[in-house]
Amino acid sequence: MKKSVLFAVSLLSSSIALAGSIGENFEPGGYALTGFANYSSDSDSGWKSFYLSSGVTFYPKQNVSLNAGFSFQNYGFDDAMEQSVYLRAGAAYAFGYNPMAKTGLVHTVGFYGYRYTYTDVNDVTSDANIFVTPYYRADYFLTERISVYSTLELFMLDLSTGSDELVDTGLDITGGIAVHFPNSFSDWSKIFKK
């Protein structure tokens, strides 16, 4: 039990407190955890919406990342709620930053593949839909390890069987918080030594 508590405290404190630079986060072996949640409601109409998104990013090569995650949305009126679930995986490239900086902006371009399932108010679940979408993401590092980000998507390719349209256009802007762990954090053996 003590080792588990020590590991959790070390993980959190080292991600926030250890000195370093932004560039260390994008070296091979580095990774990041991302998340975003939103709840909104309108008491007059009874409309409610809850959205949760989480993901993990891994850097196998300098500035090149592989990422995976999920999003869940529950929305509708008090007596008629609907749900959407997205599973995603993709790749990206980070650029345009000062690797020695302690704070600052990092640009990323990449793409996601989405698998989307929808359940309507009658508990009827749709077939899984598959989309691919390119994106641009801007991370602003508040510290060497903590960033706030915004992702911009302008269109997606609908690869679902039986789809009427190949290209679905529209503006999608999301944001969240990311905690970054450089490759030097990968060796946790020192924490478990007696």
Contact map, one row per residue, 1 for C-alpha under 8 A:
11111000000000000000000000000000000000000000000000000000000000000000000000000000000000000000000000000000000000000000000000000000000000000000000000000000000000000000000000000000000000000000000000
11111100000000000000000000000000000000000000000000000000000000000000000000000000000000000000000000000000000000000000000000000000000000000000000000000000000000000000000000000000000000000000000000
11111110000000000000000000000000000000000000000000000000000000000000000000000000000000000000000000000000000000000000000000000000000000000000000000000000000000000000000000000000000000000000001100
11111111000000000000000000000000000000000000000000000000000000000000000000000000000000000000000000000000000000000000000000000000000000000000000000000000000000000000000000000000000000000000000000
11111111100000000000000000000000000000000000000000000000000000000000000000000000000000000000000000000000000000000000000000000000000000000000000000000000000000000000000000000000000000000000000000
01111111110000000000000000000000000000000000000000000000000000000000000000000000000000000000000000000000000000000000000000000000000000000000000000000000000000000000000000000000000000000000001000
00111111111000000000000000000000000000000000000000000000000000000000000000000000000000000000000000000000000000000000000000000000000000000000000000000000000000000000000000000000000000000000001000
00011111111100000000000000000000000000000000000000000000000000000000000000000000000000000000000000000000000000000000000000000000000000000000000000000000000000000000000000000000000000000000000000
00001111111110000000000000000000000000000000000000000000000000000000000000000000000000000000000000000000000000000000000000000000000000000000000000000000000000000000000000000000000000000000000000
00000111111111000000000000000000000000000000000000000000000000000000000000000000000000000000000000000000000000000000000000000000000000000000000000000000000000000000000000000000000000000000001000
00000011111111100000000000000000000000000000000000000000000000000000000000000000000000000000000000000000000000000000000000000000000000000000000000000000000000000000000000000000000000000000000000
00000001111111110000000000000000000000000000000000000000000000000000000000000000000000000000000000000000000000000000000000000000000000000000000000000000000000000000000000000000000000000000000000
00000000111111111100000000000000000000000000000000000000000000000000000000000000000000000000000000000000000000000000000000000000000000000000000000000000000000000000000000000000000000000000000000
00000000011111111100000000000000000000000000000000000000000000000000000000000000000000000000000000000000000000000000000000000000000000000000000000000000000000000000000000000000000000000000000000
00000000001111111100000000000000000000000000000000000000000000000000000000000000000000000000000000000000000000000000000000000000000000000000000011000000000000000000000000000000001110000000000000
00000000000111111100000000000000000000000000000000000000000000000000000000000000000000000000000000000000000000000000000000000000000000000000001111000000000000000000000000000000000000000000000000
00000000000011111110000000000000000000000000000000000000000000000000000000000000000000000000000000000000000000000000000000000000000000000000000000000000000000000000000000000000000000000000000000
00000000000011111111000000000000000000000000000000000000000000000000000000000000000000000000000000000000000000000000000000000000000000000000000000000000000000000000000000000000000000000000000000
00000000000000001111100000000000000000000000000000000000000000000000000000000000000000000000000000000000000000000000000000000000000000000000000100000000000000000000000000000000000000000000000000
00000000000000000111110100000000000000000000000000000000000000000000000000000000000000000000000000000100000000000000000000000000000000000000000100000000000000000000000000000000000000000000000000
00000000000000000011111110000000000000000000000000000000000000000000000000000000000000000000000000111110000000000000000000000000000000000000000100000000000000000000000000000000000000000000000000
00000000000000000001111111000000000000000000000000000000000000000000000000000000000000000000000001111110000000000000000000000000000000000000100110000000000000000000000000000000000000000000000000
00000000000000000000111111100000000000000000000000000000000000000000000000000000000000000000000011111000000000000000000000000000000000000000000000000000000000000000000000000000000000000000000000
00000000000000000001111111100100000000000000000000000000000000000000000000000000000000000000000000100000000000000000000000000000000000000000000000000000000000000000000000000000000001100000000000
00000000000000000000111111100110000000000000000000000000000000000000000000000000000000000000000000000000000000000000000000000000000000000000000010000000000000000000000000000000000111100000000000
00000000000000000000011111110110000000000000000000000000001001110000000000000000000000000000010000000000000000000000000000000000000000000000000000000000000000000000000000000000000001000000000000
00000000000000000000001111111100000000000000000000000000001111100000000000000000000000000000000000000000000000000000000000000000000000000000000000000000000000000000000000000000000001100000000000
00000000000000000000000001111100000000000000000000000000001111100000000000000000000000000000000000000000000000000000000000000000000000000000000000000000000000000000000000000000000000100000000000
00000000000000000000000000111110000000000000000000000000011110000000000000000000000000000000000000000000000000000000000000000000000000000000000000000000000000000000000000000000000001100100000000
00000000000000000000000111111111000000000000000000000000011100000000000000000000000000000000000000000000000000000000000000000000000000000000000000000000000000000000000000000000000111111100000000
00000000000000000000000011001111100000000000000000000001111000000000000000000000000000000000000000000000000000000000000000000000000000000000000000000000000000000000000000000000000111100000000000
00000000000000000000000000000111110000000000000000000001110000000000000000000000000000000000000000000000000000000000000000000000000000000000000000000000000000000000000000000000011110000000000000
00000000000000000000000000000011111000000000000000000111100000000000000000000000000000000000000000000000000000000000000000000000000000000000000000000000000000000000000000000000011100000000000000
00000000000000000000000000000001111100000000000000000111000000000000000000000000000000000000000000000000000000000000000000000000000000000000000000000000000000000000000000000001111000000000000000
00000000000000000000000000000000111110000000000000011110000000000000000000000000000000000000000000000000000000000000000000000000000000000000000000000000000000000000000000000001110000000000000000
00000000000000000000000000000000011111000000000000111100000000000000000000000000000000000000000000000000000000000000000000000000000000000000000000000000000000000000000000000011100000000000000000
00000000000000000000000000000000001111100000000001111000000000000000000000000000000000000000000000000000000000000000000000000000000000000000000000000000000000000000000000000001000000000000000000
00000000000000000000000000000000000111110000000011110000000000000000000000000000000000000000000000000000000000000000000000000000000000000000000000000000000000000000000000000000000000000000000000
00000000000000000000000000000000000011111000000111100000000000000000000000000000000000000000000000000000000000000000000000000000000000000000000000000000000000000000000000000000000000000000000000
00000000000000000000000000000000000001111100000111000000000000000000000000000000000000000000000000000000000000000000000000000000000000000000000000000000000000000000000000000000000000000000000000
00000000000000000000000000000000000000111110011110000000000000000000000000000000000000000000000000000000000000000000000000000000000000000000000000000000000000000000000000000000000000000000000000
00000000000000000000000000000000000000011111111100000000000000000000000000000000000000000000000000000000000000000000000000000000000000000000000000000000000000000000000000000000000000000000000000
00000000000000000000000000000000000000001111111000000000000000000000000000000000000000000000000000000000000000000000000000000000000000000000000000000000000000000000000000000000000000000000000000
00000000000000000000000000000000000000000111110000000000000000000000000000000000000000000000000000000000000000000000000000000000000000000000000000000000000000000000000000000000000000000000000000
00000000000000000000000000000000000000000111111000000000000000000000000000001000000000000000000000000000000000000000000000000000000000000000000000000000000000000000000000000000000000000000000000
00000000000000000000000000000000000000001111111100000000000000000000000000001100000000000000000000000000000000000000000000000000000000000000000000000000000000000000000000000000000000000000000000
00000000000000000000000000000000000000001110111110000000000000000000000000111100000000000000000000000000000000000000000000000000000000000000000000000000000000000000000000000000000000000000000000
00000000000000000000000000000000000000111100011111000000000000000000000000111100000000000000000000000000000000000000000000000000000000000000000000000000000000000000000000000000000000000000000000
00000000000000000000000000000000000001111000001111100000000000000000000011110000000000000000000000000000000000000000000000000000000000000000000000000000000000000000000000000000000000000000000000
00000000000000000000000000000000000011110000000111110000000000000000000011100000000000000000000000000000000000000000000000000000000000000000000000000000000000000000000000000000000000000000000000
00000000000000000000000000000000000111100000000011111000000000000000001111000000000000000000000000000000000000000000000000000000000000000000000000000000000000000000000000000000000000000000000000
00000000000000000000000000000000001111000000000001111100000000000000001110000000000000000000000000000000000000000000000000000000000000000000000000000000000000000000000000000000000000000000000000
00000000000000000000000000000000001110000000000000111110000000000000111100000000000000000000000000000000000000000000000000000000000000000000000000000000000000000000000000000000000000000000000000
00000000000000000000000000000000111100000000000000011111000000000000111000000000000000000000000000000000000000000000000000000000000000000000000000000000000000000000000000000000000000000000000000
00000000000000000000000000000000111000000000000000001111100000000011110000000000000000000000000000000000000000000000000000000000000000000000000000000000000000000000000000000000000000000000000000
00000000000000000000000000000011110000000000000000000111110000000011100000000000000000000000000000000000000000000000000000000000000000000000000000000000000000000000000000000000000000000000000000
00000000000000000000000000000011100000000000000000000011111000001111000000000000000000000000000000000000000000000000000000000000000000000000000000000000000000000000000000000000000000000000000000
00000000000000000000000000001111000000000000000000000001111100001110000000000000000000000000000000000000000000000000000000000000000000000000000000000000000000000000000000000000000000000000000000
00000000000000000000000001111110000000000000000000000000111111111100000000000000000000000000000000000000000000000000000000000000000000000000000000000000000000000000000000000000000000000000000000
00000000000000000000000000111100000000000000000000000000011111011100000000000000000000000000000000000000000000000000000000000000000000000000000000000000000000000000000000000000000000000000000000
00000000000000000000000000111000000000000000000000000000001111111000000000000000000000000000000000000000000000000000000000000000000000000000000000000000000000000000000000000000000000000000000000
00000000000000000000000001110000000000000000000000000000001111110000000000000000000000000000000000000000000000000000000000000000000000000000000000000000000000000000000000000000000000000000000000
00000000000000000000000001110000000000000000000000000000001011111000000000000000000000000000111000000000000000000000000000000000000000000000000000000000000000000000000000000000000000000000000000
00000000000000000000000001000000000000000000000000000000001111111100000000000000000000000011110000000000000000000000000000000000000000000000000000000000000000000000000000000000000000000000000000
00000000000000000000000000000000000000000000000000000000111110111110000000000000000000000011100000000000000000000000000000000000000000000000000000000000000000000000000000000000000000000000000000
00000000000000000000000000000000000000000000000000000000111100011111000000000000000000001111000000000000000000000000000000000000000000000000000000000000000000000000000000000000000000000000000000
00000000000000000000000000000000000000000000000000000011110000001111100000000000000000001111000000000000000000000000000000000000000000000000000000000000000000000000000000000000000000000000000000
00000000000000000000000000000000000000000000000000000011100000000111110000000000000000111100000000000000000000000000000000000000000000000000000000000000000000000000000000000000000000000000000000
00000000000000000000000000000000000000000000000000001111000000000011111000000000000000111000000000000000000000000000000000000000000000000000000000000000000000000000000000000000000000000000000000
00000000000000000000000000000000000000000000000000001110000000000001111100000000000011110000000000000000000000000000000000000000000000000000000000000000000000000000000000000000000000000000000000
00000000000000000000000000000000000000000000000000111100000000000000111110000000000011100000000000000000000000000000000000000000000000000000000000000000000000000000000000000000000000000000000000
00000000000000000000000000000000000000000000000000111000000000000000011111000000001111000000000000000000000000000000000000000000000000000000000000000000000000000000000000000000000000000000000000
00000000000000000000000000000000000000000000000011110000000000000000001111100000001110000000000000000000000000000000000000000000000000000000000000000000000000000000000000000000000000000000000000
00000000000000000000000000000000000000000000000011100000000000000000000111110000111100000000000000000000000000000000000000000000000000000000000000000000000000000000000000000000000000000000000000
00000000000000000000000000000000000000000000001111000000000000000000000011111000111000000000000000000000000000000000000000000000000000000000000000000000000000000000000000000000000000000000000000
00000000000000000000000000000000000000000000001110000000000000000000000001111101110000000000000000000000000000000000000000000000000000000000000000000000000000000000000000000000000000000000000000
00000000000000000000000000000000000000000000111100000000000000000000000000111111100000000000000000000000000000000000000000000000000000000000000000000000000000000000000000000000000000000000000000
00000000000000000000000000000000000000000000011100000000000000000000000000011111100000000000000000000000000000000000000000000000000000000000000000000000000000000000000000000000000000000000000000
00000000000000000000000000000000000000000000000000000000000000000000000000001111100000000000000000000000000000000000000000000000000000000000000000000000000000000000000000000000000000000000000000
00000000000000000000000000000000000000000000000000000000000000000000000000011111110000000000000000000000000000000000000010000000000000000000000000000000000000000000000000000000000000000000000000
00000000000000000000000000000000000000000000000000000000000000000000000001111111111000000000000000000000000000000000000110000000000000000000000000000000000000000000000000000000000000000000000000
00000000000000000000000000000000000000000000000000000000000000000000000001110001111100000000000000000000000000000000011110000000000000000000000000000000000000000000000000000000000000000000000000
00000000000000000000000000000000000000000000000000000000000000000000000111100000111110000000000000000000000000000000011100000000000000000000000000000000000000000000000000000000000000000000000000
00000000000000000000000000000000000000000000000000000000000000000000000111000000011111000000000000000000000000000001111000000000000000000000000000000000000000000000000000000000000000000000000000
00000000000000000000000000000000000000000000000000000000000000000000011110000000001111100000000000000000000000000001110000000000000000000000000000000000000000000000000000000000000000000000000000
00000000000000000000000000000000000000000000000000000000000000000000011100000000000111110000000000000000000000000111100000000000000000000000000000000000000000000000000000000000000000000000000000
00000000000000000000000000000000000000000000000000000000000000000001111000000000000011111000000000000000000000000111000000000000000000000000000000000000000000000000000000000000000000000000000000
00000000000000000000000000000000000000000000000000000000000000000001110000000000000001111100000000000000000000011110000000000000000000000000000000000000000000000000000000000000000000000000000000
00000000000000000000000000000000000000000000000000000000000000000111100000000000000000111110000000000000000000011100000000000000000000000000000000000000000000000000000000000000000000000000000000
00000000000000000000000000000000000000000000000000000000000000000111000000000000000000011111000000000000000001111000000000000000000000000000000000000000000000000000000000000000000000000000000000
00000000000000000000000000000000000000000000000000000000000000011110000000000000000000001111100000000000000001110000000000000000000000000000000000000000000000000000000000000000000000000000000000
00000000000000000000000000000000000000000000000000000000000000011110000000000000000000000111110000000000000111100000000000000000000000000000000000000000000000000000000000000000000000000000000000
00000000000000000000000000000000000000000000000000000000000000111000000000000000000000000011111000000000000111000000000000000000000000000000000000000000000000000000000000000000000000000000000000
00000000000000000000000001000000000000000000000000000000000000110000000000000000000000000001111100000000011110000000000000000000000000000000000000000000000000000000000000000000000000000000000000
00000000000000000000000000000000000000000000000000000000000000100000000000000000000000000000111110000000011100000000000000000000000000000000000000000000000000000000000000000000000000000000000000
00000000000000000000000000000000000000000000000000000000000000000000000000000000000000000000011111000000111000000000000000000000000000000000000000000000000000000000000000000000000000000000000000
00000000000000000000001000000000000000000000000000000000000000000000000000000000000000000000001111100001111000000000000000000000000000000000000000000000000000000000000000000000000000000000000000
00000000000000000000011000000000000000000000000000000000000000000000000000000000000000000000000111111001000000000000000000000000000000000000000000000000000000000000000000000000000000000000000000
00000000000000000000111100000000000000000000000000000000000000000000000000000000000000000000000011111000000000000000000000000000000000000000000000000000000000000000000000000000000000000000000000
00000000000000000000111000000000000000000000000000000000000000000000000000000000000000000000000001111100000000000000000000000000000000000000000000000000000000000000000000000000000000000000000000
00000000000000000000111000000000000000000000000000000000000000000000000000000000000000000000000001111111000000000000000000000000000000000000000100000000000000000000000000000000000000000000000000
00000000000000000001110000000000000000000000000000000000000000000000000000000000000000000000000000011111000000000000000000000000000000000000101100000000000000000000000000000000000000000000000000
00000000000000000000110000000000000000000000000000000000000000000000000000000000000000000000000000001111100000000000000000000000000000000001111100000000000000000000000000000000000000000000000000
00000000000000000000000000000000000000000000000000000000000000000000000000000000000000000000000011001111110000000000000000000000000000000001110000000000000000000000000000000000000000000000000000
00000000000000000000000000000000000000000000000000000000000000000000000000000000000000000000000110000011111000000000000000000000000000000111100000000000000000000000000000000000000000000000000000
00000000000000000000000000000000000000000000000000000000000000000000000000000000000000000000011110000001111100000000000000000000000000000111100000000000000000000000000000000000000000000000000000
00000000000000000000000000000000000000000000000000000000000000000000000000000000000000000000011110000000111110000000000000000000000000011110000000000000000000000000000000000000000000000000000000
00000000000000000000000000000000000000000000000000000000000000000000000000000000000000000001111000000000011111000000000000000000000000011100000000000000000000000000000000000000000000000000000000
00000000000000000000000000000000000000000000000000000000000000000000000000000000000000000001110000000000001111100000000000000000000001111000000000000000000000000000000000000000000000000000000000
00000000000000000000000000000000000000000000000000000000000000000000000000000000000000000111100000000000000111110000000000000000000001110000000000000000000000000000000000000000000000000000000000
00000000000000000000000000000000000000000000000000000000000000000000000000000000000000000111000000000000000011111000000000000000000111100000000000000000000000000000000000000000000000000000000000
00000000000000000000000000000000000000000000000000000000000000000000000000000000000000011110000000000000000001111100000000000000000111100000000000000000000000000000000000000000000000000000000000
00000000000000000000000000000000000000000000000000000000000000000000000000000000000000011100000000000000000000111110000000000000011110000000000000000000000000000000000000000000000000000000000000
00000000000000000000000000000000000000000000000000000000000000000000000000000000000001111000000000000000000000011111000000000000111100000000000000000000000000000000000000000000000000000000000000
00000000000000000000000000000000000000000000000000000000000000000000000000000000000001110000000000000000000000001111100000000001111000000000000000000000000000000000000000000000000000000000000000
00000000000000000000000000000000000000000000000000000000000000000000000000000000000111100000000000000000000000000111110000000001111000000000000000000000000000000000000000000000000000000000000000
00000000000000000000000000000000000000000000000000000000000000000000000000000000000111000000000000000000000000000011111000001111100000000000000000000000000000000000000000000000000000000000000000
00000000000000000000000000000000000000000000000000000000000000000000000000000000011110000000000000000000000000000001111100001111000000000000000000000000000000000000000000000000000000000000000000
00000000000000000000000000000000000000000000000000000000000000000000000000000000011100000000000000000000000000000000111111111100000000000000000000000000000000000000000000000000000000000000000000
00000000000000000000000000000000000000000000000000000000000000000000000000000000111000000000000000000000000000000000011111111000000000000000000000000000000000000000000000000000000000000000000000
00000000000000000000000000000000000000000000000000000000000000000000000000000001110000000000000000000000000000000000001111110000000000000000000000000000000000000000000000000000000000000000000000
00000000000000000000000000000000000000000000000000000000000000000000000000000000000000000000000000000000000000000000001111110000000000000000000000000000000000000000000000000000000000000000000000
00000000000000000000000000000000000000000000000000000000000000000000000000000000000000000000000000000000000000000000001111111000000000000000000000000000000000000000000000000000000000000000000000
00000000000000000000000000000000000000000000000000000000000000000000000000000000000000000000000000000000000000000000001111111100000000000000000000000000000000000000000000000000000000000000000000
00000000000000000000000000000000000000000000000000000000000000000000000000000000000000000000000000000000000000000000111100111110000000000000000000000000000000000000000000000000000000000000000000
00000000000000000000000000000000000000000000000000000000000000000000000000000000000000000000000000000000000000000000111000011111000000000000000000000000000000000000000000000000000000000000000000
00000000000000000000000000000000000000000000000000000000000000000000000000000000000000000000000000000000000000000000110000001111100000000000000000000000000000000000000000000000000000000000000000
00000000000000000000000000000000000000000000000000000000000000000000000000000000000000000000000000000000000000000011110000000111110000000000000000000000000000010000000000000000000000000000000000
00000000000000000000000000000000000000000000000000000000000000000000000000000000000000000000000000000000000000000111100000000011111000000000000000000000000001111000000000000000000000000000000000
00000000000000000000000000000000000000000000000000000000000000000000000000000000000000000000000000000000000000001111000000000001111100000000000000000000000001110000000000000000000000000000000000
00000000000000000000000000000000000000000000000000000000000000000000000000000000000000000000000000000000000000001111000000000000111110000000000000000000000111110000000000000000000000000000000000
00000000000000000000000000000000000000000000000000000000000000000000000000000000000000000000000000000000000000111100000000000000011111000000000000000000000111100000000000000000000000000000000000
00000000000000000000000000000000000000000000000000000000000000000000000000000000000000000000000000000000000000111000000000000000001111100000000000000000101110000000000000000000000000000000000000
00000000000000000000000000000000000000000000000000000000000000000000000000000000000000000000000000000000000011110000000000000000000111110000000000000000111100000000000000000000000000000000000000
00000000000000000000000000000000000000000000000000000000000000000000000000000000000000000000000000000000000011110000000000000000000011111000000000000011110000000000000000000000000000000000000000
00000000000000000000000000000000000000000000000000000000000000000000000000000000000000000000000000000000001111000000000000000000000001111100000000000011100000000000000000000000000000000000000000
00000000000000000000000000000000000000000000000000000000000000000000000000000000000000000000000000000000001110000000000000000000000000111110000000001111000000000000000000000000000000000000000000
00000000000000000000000000000000000000000000000000000000000000000000000000000000000000000000000000000000111100000000000000000000000000011111000000001110000000000000000000000000000000000000000000
00000000000000000000000000000000000000000000000000000000000000000000000000000000000000000000000000000000111000000000000000000000000000001111100000111100000000000000000000000000000000000000000000
00000000000000000000000000000000000000000000000000000000000000000000000000000000000000000000000000000011110000000000000000000000000000000111110000111000000000000000000000000000000000000000000000
00000000000000000000010000000000000000000000000000000000000000000000000000000000000000000000000000000111110000000000000000000000000000000011111111110000000000000000000000000000000000000000000000
00000000000000000000000000000000000000000000000000000000000000000000000000000000000000000000000000000011000000000000000000000000000000000001111111110000000000000000000000000000000000000000000000
00000000000000010000000000000000000000000000000000000000000000000000000000000000000000000000000000000110000000000000000000000000000000000000111111100000000000000000000000000000000000000000000000
00000000000000010011110000000000000000000000000000000000000000000000000000000000000000000000000000001110000000000000000000000000000000000000111111000000000000000000000000000000000000000000000000
00000000000000110000010010000000000000000000000000000000000000000000000000000000000000000000000000000000000000000000000000000000000000000000111111100000000000000000000000000000001110000000000000
00000000000000110000000000000000000000000000000000000000000000000000000000000000000000000000000000000000000000000000000000000000000000000000111111110000000000000000000000000000111100000000000000
00000000000000000000000000000000000000000000000000000000000000000000000000000000000000000000000000000000000000000000000000000000000000000011111011111000000000000000000000000000111100000000000000
00000000000000000000000000000000000000000000000000000000000000000000000000000000000000000000000000000000000000000000000000000000000000000011110001111100000000000000000000000011110000000000000000
00000000000000000000000000000000000000000000000000000000000000000000000000000000000000000000000000000000000000000000000000000000000000001111000000111110000000000000000000000011110000000000000000
00000000000000000000000000000000000000000000000000000000000000000000000000000000000000000000000000000000000000000000000000000000000000001110000000011111000000000000000000001111000000000000000000
00000000000000000000000000000000000000000000000000000000000000000000000000000000000000000000000000000000000000000000000000000000000000111100000000001111100000000000000000011110000000000000000000
00000000000000000000000000000000000000000000000000000000000000000000000000000000000000000000000000000000000000000000000000000000000000111000000000000111110000000000000000111100000000000000000000
00000000000000000000000000000000000000000000000000000000000000000000000000000000000000000000000000000000000000000000000000000000000011110000000000000011111100000000000001111000000000000000000000
00000000000000000000000000000000000000000000000000000000000000000000000000000000000000000000000000000000000000000000000000000000000001100000000000000001111100000000000011110000000000000000000000
00000000000000000000000000000000000000000000000000000000000000000000000000000000000000000000000000000000000000000000000000000000000011000000000000000000111110000000001111100000000000000000000000
00000000000000000000000000000000000000000000000000000000000000000000000000000000000000000000000000000000000000000000000000000000001111000000000000000000111111000000001110000000000000000000000000
00000000000000000000000000000000000000000000000000000000000000000000000000000000000000000000000000000000000000000000000000000000001110000000000000000000001111100000011100000000000000000000000000
00000000000000000000000000000000000000000000000000000000000000000000000000000000000000000000000000000000000000000000000000000000111100000000000000000000000111110010111100000000000000000000000000
00000000000000000000000000000000000000000000000000000000000000000000000000000000000000000000000000000000000000000000000000000000111100000000000000000000000011111010010000000000000000000000000000
00000000000000000000000000000000000000000000000000000000000000000000000000000000000000000000000000000000000000000000000000000001111000000000000000000000000001111110000000000000000000000000000000
00000000000000000000000000000000000000000000000000000000000000000000000000000000000000000000000000000000000000000000000000000000100000000000000000000000000000111110000000000000000000000000000000
00000000000000000000000000000000000000000000000000000000000000000000000000000000000000000000000000000000000000000000000000000000000000000000000000000000000000011111000000000000000000000000000000
00000000000000000000000000000000000000000000000000000000000000000000000000000000000000000000000000000000000000000000000000000000000000000000000000000000000001111111110000000000000000000000000000
00000000000000000000000000000000000000000000000000000000000000000000000000000000000000000000000000000000000000000000000000000000000000000000000000000000000000000111110000000000000000000000000000
00000000000000000000000000000000000000000000000000000000000000000000000000000000000000000000000000000000000000000000000000000000000000000000000000000000000001000011111100000000000000000000000000
00000000000000000000000000000000000000000000000000000000000000000000000000000000000000000000000000000000000000000000000000000000000000000000000000000000000011100011111100000000000000000000000000
00000000000000000000000000000000000000000000000000000000000000000000000000000000000000000000000000000000000000000000000000000000000000000000000000000000001111000000111110000000000000000000000000
00000000000000000000000000000000000000000000000000000000000000000000000000000000000000000000000000000000000000000000000000000000000000000000000000000000001111000000111111000000000000000000000000
00000000000000000000000000000000000000000000000000000000000000000000000000000000000000000000000000000000000000000000000000000000000000000000000000000000011100000000001111100000000000000000000000
00000000000000000000000000000000000000000000000000000000000000000000000000000000000000000000000000000000000000000000000000000000000000000000000000000000111000000000000111110000000000000000000000
00000000000000000000000000000000000000000000000000000000000000000000000000000000000000000000000000000000000000000000000000000000000000000000000000000001111000000000000011111000000000000000000000
00000000000000000000000000000000000000000000000000000000000000000000000000000000000000000000000000000000000000000000000000000000000000000000000000000011110000000000000001111100000000000000000000
00000000000000000000000000000000000000000000000000000000000000000000000000000000000000000000000000000000000000000000000000000000000000000000000000000111100000000000000000111110000000000000000000
00000000000000000000000000000000000000000000000000000000000000000000000000000000000000000000000000000000000000000000000000000000000000000000000000000111000000000000000000011111000000000000000000
00000000000000000000000000000000000100000000000000000000000000000000000000000000000000000000000000000000000000000000000000000000000000000000000000011110000000000000000000001111100000000000000000
00000000000000000000000000000000011110000000000000000000000000000000000000000000000000000000000000000000000000000000000000000000000000000000000000011100000000000000000000000111110000000000000000
00000000000000000000000000000000011100000000000000000000000000000000000000000000000000000000000000000000000000000000000000000000000000000000000001111000000000000000000000000011111000000000000000
00000000000000000000000000000001111000000000000000000000000000000000000000000000000000000000000000000000000000000000000000000000000000000000000001111000000000000000000000000001111100000000000000
00000000000000100000000000000001110000000000000000000000000000000000000000000000000000000000000000000000000000000000000000000000000000000000000011100000000000000000000000000000111110000000000000
00000000000000100000000010000111100000000000000000000000000000000000000000000000000000000000000000000000000000000000000000000000000000000000000011100000000000000000000000000000011111000000000000
00000000000000100000000010000111000000000000000000000000000000000000000000000000000000000000000000000000000000000000000000000000000000000000000010000000000000000000000000000000001111111000000000
00000000000000000000000111101110000000000000000000000000000000000000000000000000000000000000000000000000000000000000000000000000000000000000000000000000000000000000000000000000000111111100000000
00000000000000000000000110111110000000000000000000000000000000000000000000000000000000000000000000000000000000000000000000000000000000000000000000000000000000000000000000000000000011111100000000
00000000000000000000000000000100000000000000000000000000000000000000000000000000000000000000000000000000000000000000000000000000000000000000000000000000000000000000000000000000000011111110000000
00000000000000000000000000000100000000000000000000000000000000000000000000000000000000000000000000000000000000000000000000000000000000000000000000000000000000000000000000000000000011111111000000
00000000000000000000000000001100000000000000000000000000000000000000000000000000000000000000000000000000000000000000000000000000000000000000000000000000000000000000000000000000000001111111000000
00000000000000000000000000000000000000000000000000000000000000000000000000000000000000000000000000000000000000000000000000000000000000000000000000000000000000000000000000000000000000011111110000
00000000000000000000000000000000000000000000000000000000000000000000000000000000000000000000000000000000000000000000000000000000000000000000000000000000000000000000000000000000000000001111111100
00000000000000000000000000000000000000000000000000000000000000000000000000000000000000000000000000000000000000000000000000000000000000000000000000000000000000000000000000000000000000000011111110
00000000000000000000000000000000000000000000000000000000000000000000000000000000000000000000000000000000000000000000000000000000000000000000000000000000000000000000000000000000000000000011111110
00100110010000000000000000000000000000000000000000000000000000000000000000000000000000000000000000000000000000000000000000000000000000000000000000000000000000000000000000000000000000000001111110
00100000000000000000000000000000000000000000000000000000000000000000000000000000000000000000000000000000000000000000000000000000000000000000000000000000000000000000000000000000000000000001111111
00000000000000000000000000000000000000000000000000000000000000000000000000000000000000000000000000000000000000000000000000000000000000000000000000000000000000000000000000000000000000000000111111
00000000000000000000000000000000000000000000000000000000000000000000000000000000000000000000000000000000000000000000000000000000000000000000000000000000000000000000000000000000000000000000000111
